[in-house]
Every structure is written in structure tokens, then in C-alpha cells.
Amino acid sequence: MSWTEIAALIEALEPARIDADLVARFERLPAGPYGINFYTPTFKAYATSEISACGKSAWPAVSITGAECKLQCDHCKAKILEPMIPATTPEALWRVANDALAGGAKGMLLTGGSNHRDEVEYGPFLSTVRRIKDAYPQFRIAMHTALVERDMARRIEAAGVDAAMLDIIGAQDTVSQVYHLRRPVADFERSLEALVETSLKVVPHIVIGLHYGRMLGEWSALDMIARHPPAALVLVVVMPFYAPSHRPFATPSSLEVGRFFLDARAALPRTPVLLGCARPAGRAKLEIDAYAVMAGLQGIAHPADGMVELAMALGREVRVTPACCSIAVGEEVLALADSSAERIDPGLVVQAGRRAAGRLARIPVVAR
């Protein structure tokens, strides 16, 4: 059976409009060596009929600026920071980390609002990050660095951060109009280069549709990343809930997003490519996630219902991990190297194009 026919047999995918031509292109891709990991980061509530929620405190998101951000980008307006745990002093960060550990956390996402140069002012906090890592070496810290100079990249490395993340923007109009930032596109590549030169696991992000819902600098961003290969690439799709009325965002086409998955695979054939948690809801999410599974992406955060069934029906080895997909890089991002961790039983899916025998039992999160 073709992949289009297999997808048509999955009940959860019935509302989706899957493009047969694109699916045929996915089907012709060479099989990669990796399975797929479904991530359930805990900074927003999540569960489907296939995957149960992980503990709410397993992976807290912490902002060193609280809800404050100077840039006020058109797609965000700093609203993404509001639900995060504030830690606006080094002492508060130490307390937050200890509270998180006491609650069973395995790691945290450390971020904050940017200044007018798209820099998060971590300087006063780095000694506390080092203190946390010295006291709790197994506690993993992923940092959204924003733009950095080489000196700051080395200081972040010395503090013991495990993974560094930053958005890579490839169009000057997007930098100036959406981000309200007076810096050249080249600064994004210089920051990436500075981070990749360290021992940090670097995980850049590309926001698909960042230019008011249109594709503009995404391919230039891919080129930058290909010149400085990172530990992994995370793709997300713009969610402009807070866009100003005078500059509304369109919803990116699921088909365009799926085609970009092909381009990302081609540009970074040896780099894990993941789909992060930000993307439109509803039917668009179903379609985008289905394309991600078929394109051979190695991870999806907060997968739509039916994705476990689809992945297994296509013969992909499936794992579920309660972690931010940006920290789980290298062997961890694929969650295949640890032979002791549970894998999903392929017997849950009836082979050869039959409809699954009832809904899949909800799969417990595999704690690492």
C-alpha cells in the first residue's frame, strides 16, 4: 500500500487533507537510520489518546526577566514568557532550581526577554548556573541564548550549560520589521558560529512563516546552519496570537511547511531535524505532524493524535520522552542508544494496511 493509503486508514487523520504528491516524494526518500521520538515537554499541558501526560514539573521553563522583553516582536509581544517561572535575580534562580529538583525535575529551559540588541543579559546569572551544575551534575540546562559574541558563548560554555538555542533568521526585512531589531542578518550566523565553536550542544531554531506568515528567509537560514552544522535543528511554525491588527499574520500553508521539511532534510542530511512544539492547532497541526513523520524527522514535540499510529504503520521505531526536544540532542535526541529504555510494541498496529485494532492504548512517557 502507498503511504497515502496507509494514512487514510488512520481514524485520527480523517480531518486532514494530505497532499498525495508530497507524500509520494516523502516515500521516495532514502530510509534514515533513526526512529522517531515524541517529546512531551512540560511547560504546557499535553496528552492525547495515544500518549499520556508526563509529570508537570519534569521540565520547567524559567525566565530571568519574568515577563519583560524589550523587543516586543510582532508575533510574540513577550506573551510566551508570561507562564514561565520568574527568576529575576541569581538568588531566585538558585531557589527555583532547587525547588524544581525537589519536585522531581530532570532539567530546565532557561530563557528571558531580550534587550534592544536581541541579547538576553545572562551575565549576572552565569555563576549561579555554574553553582547549580556543580551541585547537581545530572540536572540538564538548555539555554535560549539569543544573539551572542564569542566571549559570551565561551562564558555560557564555562557555566556548564548543556544545550544552547537561538532563532536563525535569514531575511533582513524580517529582522527589522518583525523583530524590530537593528542588526544585520550576518549577526545571526556569527552567533551560531560562536556557539558551534564551543563544546555546547547547539540547537538552532527556524521559525517557518516568521515574516507575517510568509516564507522569506527560511532557506537562507538553512544555508547558514549548513555552514556551521549543529547538534540538531528544531523547526517550528509561527503562531502569531498576539500580532498587531495593522500587521496581521497569515497562517502558513501546511503544504509549504511539508515541502520545507524536504529542504531541511536535504540541507542537513547528517543532522537530526526535529519539529518543536510551536505550530498552528487543529487540522493544520494534524497535517504538519503527518508530514513530519513521513519526511523522516527524528523528533516531534507534542505530537497530534494519530502520529504514533502513523509512525508505526510506516515502520518507524517509536519512543516517547518527557523532555524538551532542544536539550535531548545527539544520542538522547533519538532516544535509541539506551537499550534499557522501553520502546513501543509494533504489535499495537495491525500491519499491511489494516485499520488499527481499536485505539492504541495510551503510551506512558518513558522517563530517562
C-alpha positions as CSV (number, residue, x, y, z in Angstrom):
1,M,0.0,0.0,0.0
2,S,1.1,3.6,-0.6
3,W,1.7,5.9,2.3
4,T,-1.3,7.9,1.3
5,E,-3.5,4.8,1.5
6,I,-2.0,3.9,4.9
7,A,-2.7,7.4,6.2
8,A,-6.3,7.2,5.0
9,L,-6.8,4.2,7.3
10,I,-5.9,6.1,10.5
11,E,-9.0,7.4,12.1
12,A,-7.4,10.4,13.8
13,L,-6.1,11.7,10.4
14,E,-9.6,11.7,8.8
15,P,-9.9,15.6,9.1
16,A,-6.5,16.1,7.4
17,R,-6.1,17.0,3.8
18,I,-2.9,15.1,2.9
19,D,-1.3,16.0,-0.4
20,A,-0.6,12.8,-2.3
21,D,2.1,14.2,-4.5
22,L,4.1,15.4,-1.5
23,V,3.6,12.1,0.3
24,A,4.9,10.3,-2.7
25,R,8.1,12.5,-2.5
26,F,8.5,11.5,1.1
27,E,8.0,7.9,0.3
28,R,10.9,8.0,-2.2
29,L,13.3,9.4,0.3
30,P,16.1,7.1,1.4
31,A,15.3,5.5,4.7
32,G,17.3,7.2,7.5
33,P,19.0,5.3,10.3
34,Y,16.8,6.8,13.0
35,G,13.5,6.1,14.6
36,I,11.2,8.9,15.8
37,N,11.0,10.3,19.3
38,F,7.8,12.0,20.5
39,Y,8.7,14.6,23.2
40,T,6.3,15.9,25.8
41,P,7.9,19.0,27.4
42,T,6.1,20.1,30.5
43,F,5.8,23.8,30.1
44,K,2.3,23.4,28.7
45,A,-0.4,20.8,29.4
46,Y,-0.5,17.9,27.0
47,A,-2.0,14.5,26.4
48,T,-3.6,12.6,23.5
49,S,-5.4,9.3,23.2
50,E,-2.0,7.7,22.4
51,I,0.4,9.4,24.9
52,S,-0.3,10.2,28.5
53,A,1.0,13.4,30.0
54,C,4.3,13.5,31.8
55,G,4.8,15.0,35.3
56,K,4.1,18.7,35.2
57,S,7.3,19.6,36.9
58,A,9.7,17.4,34.9
59,W,10.9,20.2,32.6
60,P,10.1,23.7,33.9
61,A,10.7,26.8,31.8
62,V,12.4,29.7,33.7
63,S,12.7,33.3,32.7
64,I,15.4,35.6,34.2
65,T,13.4,38.7,33.1
66,G,10.0,37.4,34.2
67,A,7.5,38.6,31.5
68,E,9.7,41.5,30.4
69,C,11.2,41.8,26.9
70,K,12.4,44.9,25.1
71,L,12.0,43.7,21.5
72,Q,8.2,43.1,21.6
73,C,8.4,41.1,18.3
74,D,5.2,41.2,16.3
75,H,4.5,37.5,16.6
76,C,5.0,37.2,20.3
77,K,4.8,40.5,22.2
78,A,6.6,38.7,25.1
79,K,3.5,36.7,25.9
80,I,5.4,33.4,25.6
81,L,7.3,34.5,28.8
82,E,4.2,35.0,31.0
83,P,3.5,31.4,32.0
84,M,7.2,30.7,32.8
85,I,8.7,30.7,36.3
86,P,10.3,34.0,37.0
87,A,13.8,34.1,38.5
88,T,14.9,37.7,38.1
89,T,17.9,37.5,40.5
90,P,20.7,35.0,40.8
91,E,19.4,34.1,44.3
92,A,16.0,33.5,42.9
93,L,17.4,31.2,40.1
94,W,19.2,29.1,42.8
95,R,15.9,28.7,44.7
96,V,13.9,27.9,41.6
97,A,16.4,25.2,40.5
98,N,16.4,23.6,44.0
99,D,12.6,23.7,44.1
100,A,12.5,22.1,40.7
101,L,14.8,19.4,41.7
102,A,12.8,18.7,44.9
103,G,9.8,18.4,42.7
104,G,11.5,15.7,40.5
105,A,12.6,17.9,37.6
106,K,15.3,16.4,35.3
107,G,16.3,19.7,33.8
108,M,15.1,23.2,32.9
109,L,14.8,25.6,30.0
110,L,16.5,28.9,30.9
111,T,15.4,31.9,28.9
112,G,14.4,35.5,29.3
113,G,13.4,38.6,27.4
114,S,15.9,40.3,25.1
115,N,17.3,43.8,25.2
116,H,17.2,46.0,22.1
117,R,20.1,44.1,20.6
118,D,18.4,40.7,20.8
119,E,20.6,39.7,23.7
120,V,19.4,38.1,26.9
121,E,21.6,39.5,29.7
122,Y,22.7,36.4,31.4
123,G,26.0,37.8,32.7
124,P,25.0,38.1,36.4
125,F,23.4,34.7,36.4
126,L,26.2,32.5,35.0
127,S,27.9,32.0,38.3
128,T,24.7,30.6,39.7
129,V,24.2,28.4,36.6
130,R,27.8,27.0,37.4
131,R,26.8,26.6,41.0
132,I,23.7,24.6,40.0
133,K,25.7,22.3,37.7
134,D,28.4,21.8,40.3
135,A,25.8,20.8,42.9
136,Y,23.6,18.7,40.6
137,P,25.7,17.5,37.6
138,Q,22.8,15.4,36.2
139,F,20.4,18.4,36.1
140,R,20.4,19.4,32.5
141,I,20.0,23.1,31.4
142,A,19.0,24.2,28.0
143,M,19.5,28.0,27.4
144,H,17.9,30.2,24.9
145,T,20.9,32.3,24.2
146,A,19.6,34.8,21.6
147,L,22.5,36.6,19.9
148,V,25.9,36.3,21.5
149,E,29.5,37.3,20.9
150,R,32.3,34.8,21.2
151,D,33.2,35.8,24.7
152,M,29.7,35.3,25.9
153,A,29.5,31.9,24.1
154,R,32.6,30.8,26.0
155,R,31.2,32.1,29.3
156,I,28.0,30.1,28.7
157,E,30.1,27.0,28.0
158,A,32.1,27.5,31.2
159,A,28.9,27.9,33.2
160,G,28.1,24.2,32.3
161,V,25.0,24.8,30.1
162,D,24.2,21.6,28.3
163,A,22.4,23.0,25.2
164,A,22.2,26.4,23.5
165,M,19.3,27.5,21.4
166,L,18.7,30.5,19.2
167,D,16.5,31.5,16.3
168,I,18.2,31.9,13.0
169,I,16.6,34.5,10.7
170,G,17.6,34.7,7.1
171,A,15.8,37.8,5.8
172,Q,16.8,41.4,6.7
173,D,13.2,42.6,6.3
174,T,12.1,40.0,8.9
175,V,14.8,41.1,11.3
176,S,13.8,44.8,11.1
177,Q,10.1,44.5,10.6
178,V,9.0,41.5,12.8
179,Y,11.8,41.7,15.4
180,H,12.2,45.5,15.4
181,L,15.9,44.8,15.5
182,R,18.7,47.0,14.1
183,R,21.2,44.3,13.4
184,P,22.3,42.6,10.2
185,V,21.3,39.1,9.3
186,A,25.0,38.2,9.4
187,D,24.9,38.6,13.2
188,F,22.7,35.5,13.4
189,E,25.3,33.4,11.5
190,R,28.2,34.9,13.6
191,S,26.3,33.9,16.8
192,L,25.7,30.4,15.6
193,E,29.4,30.1,14.6
194,A,30.5,31.3,18.0
195,L,28.3,28.8,19.8
196,V,29.3,25.9,17.5
197,E,33.0,26.6,18.2
198,T,32.3,25.7,21.9
199,S,31.6,22.2,23.4
200,L,28.0,23.2,23.8
201,K,25.3,21.1,22.1
202,V,23.9,23.8,19.8
203,V,20.3,23.6,18.6
204,P,19.2,26.4,16.3
205,H,15.6,27.0,15.5
206,I,14.0,28.2,12.3
207,V,10.5,29.7,12.6
208,I,8.7,28.8,9.4
209,G,6.4,31.7,8.3
210,L,8.0,34.2,10.6
211,H,7.6,37.0,8.0
212,Y,3.9,37.6,8.7
213,G,3.1,34.1,7.8
214,R,5.1,34.1,4.5
215,M,8.2,32.1,3.7
216,L,11.0,34.5,3.1
217,G,14.3,33.9,4.8
218,E,13.9,30.2,5.8
219,W,16.2,28.9,3.0
220,S,18.9,31.4,3.8
221,A,18.7,30.3,7.4
222,L,19.1,26.7,6.3
223,D,22.2,27.7,4.3
224,M,23.7,29.4,7.4
225,I,23.1,26.4,9.6
226,A,24.5,24.0,6.9
227,R,27.7,26.1,7.0
228,H,28.0,25.5,10.8
229,P,26.4,22.1,11.4
230,P,24.8,22.0,14.9
231,A,23.9,19.1,17.1
232,A,20.3,19.3,15.9
233,L,17.9,21.6,14.1
234,V,14.4,22.4,15.5
235,L,11.7,23.7,13.1
236,V,8.7,25.5,14.5
237,V,5.8,27.2,12.7
238,V,4.8,30.7,13.6
239,M,1.9,31.1,16.0
240,P,1.1,34.9,15.9
241,F,-1.6,35.0,18.6
242,Y,-0.5,38.5,19.6
243,A,0.2,40.1,16.3
244,P,-0.9,43.7,15.9
245,S,-4.1,44.4,14.0
246,H,-2.3,46.6,11.5
247,R,0.3,43.8,10.7
248,P,-1.7,40.6,10.8
249,F,0.0,37.2,10.1
250,A,-1.3,34.7,7.6
251,T,-1.4,31.0,8.7
252,P,1.4,29.2,6.8
253,S,0.2,26.6,4.4
254,S,0.7,23.1,5.7
255,L,1.8,22.0,2.2
256,E,4.5,24.7,2.2
257,V,5.7,23.6,5.6
258,G,5.8,20.0,4.5
259,R,7.9,20.9,1.4
260,F,10.3,22.8,3.7
261,F,10.8,19.6,5.7
262,L,12.1,18.1,2.5
263,D,14.5,21.0,2.0
264,A,15.7,20.7,5.6
265,R,16.4,17.0,5.2
266,A,18.4,17.7,2.0
267,A,20.4,20.6,3.5
268,L,21.3,18.7,6.7
269,P,21.4,15.0,5.8
270,R,23.5,14.1,8.8
271,T,21.9,16.4,11.4
272,P,18.8,15.4,13.4
273,V,15.9,17.6,12.4
274,L,13.0,18.0,14.9
275,L,9.6,19.6,14.9
276,G,9.2,21.8,18.0
277,C,6.1,22.4,20.0
278,A,5.1,25.7,18.3
279,R,2.7,25.3,15.3
280,P,-0.9,26.0,14.5
281,A,-3.6,24.0,16.1
282,G,-6.4,22.0,14.6
283,R,-6.3,20.5,11.1
284,A,-3.1,22.3,10.3
285,K,-1.3,20.6,13.2
286,L,-2.6,17.2,12.0
287,E,-1.2,17.8,8.5
288,I,2.1,19.3,9.6
289,D,2.7,16.5,12.1
290,A,1.8,13.8,9.5
291,Y,4.2,15.4,7.0
292,A,7.0,15.5,9.7
293,V,6.5,11.8,10.4
294,M,6.6,11.0,6.6
295,A,9.6,13.3,5.9
296,G,11.7,11.3,8.4
297,L,12.1,14.0,11.0
298,Q,13.7,12.4,14.1
299,G,11.5,14.1,16.7
300,I,8.2,15.8,17.3
301,A,7.2,17.7,20.4
302,H,3.6,17.5,21.5
303,P,2.5,15.2,18.6
304,A,-1.0,15.4,17.3
305,D,-3.3,12.4,17.9
306,G,-2.6,9.6,15.5
307,M,1.1,10.2,15.0
308,V,2.2,7.2,17.0
309,E,-0.1,5.0,14.9
310,L,1.1,6.6,11.7
311,A,4.8,6.3,12.5
312,M,4.4,2.6,13.5
313,A,2.4,1.8,10.4
314,L,5.2,3.3,8.3
315,G,7.7,1.0,10.1
316,R,9.4,3.6,12.2
317,E,10.7,2.8,15.7
318,V,8.8,4.9,18.2
319,R,9.9,6.3,21.6
320,V,8.3,8.8,24.0
321,T,10.5,11.1,26.2
322,P,9.4,13.7,28.8
323,A,11.9,16.3,27.8
324,C,12.4,19.5,25.8
325,C,13.4,18.3,22.3
326,S,16.1,21.0,22.2
327,I,18.0,19.5,25.2
328,A,17.7,15.9,24.0
329,V,20.3,16.0,21.3
330,G,22.8,13.6,19.9
331,E,22.1,10.1,21.1
332,E,19.5,11.5,23.5
333,V,17.5,13.2,20.8
334,L,16.9,10.0,19.1
335,A,16.5,8.1,22.4
336,L,17.7,4.9,20.6
337,A,21.1,4.4,22.3
338,D,19.7,3.5,25.7
339,S,18.8,-0.2,25.2
340,S,17.2,-0.3,28.7
341,A,14.5,2.2,27.8
342,E,11.1,1.0,26.8
343,R,10.1,1.0,23.1
344,I,6.6,1.0,21.8
345,D,5.5,-2.5,20.8
346,P,4.9,-2.7,17.0
347,G,2.1,-5.2,17.7
348,L,-0.1,-2.3,18.7
349,V,-0.6,-1.6,15.0
350,V,-2.0,-4.1,12.5
351,Q,0.3,-4.4,9.6
352,A,-0.4,-4.4,5.8
353,G,-2.8,-1.6,5.7
354,R,-5.4,-2.8,8.1
355,R,-7.1,-0.4,10.4
356,A,-5.6,-0.4,13.9
357,A,-7.3,-2.9,16.2
358,G,-9.1,-0.4,18.3
359,R,-7.4,2.8,19.5
360,L,-3.9,2.4,20.7
361,A,-3.6,2.1,24.5
362,R,-2.3,5.4,25.9
363,I,1.5,5.0,26.0
364,P,3.2,6.0,29.2
365,V,6.1,8.5,29.0
366,V,9.5,6.9,29.2
367,A,11.4,8.6,31.9
368,R,15.1,9.0,31.2
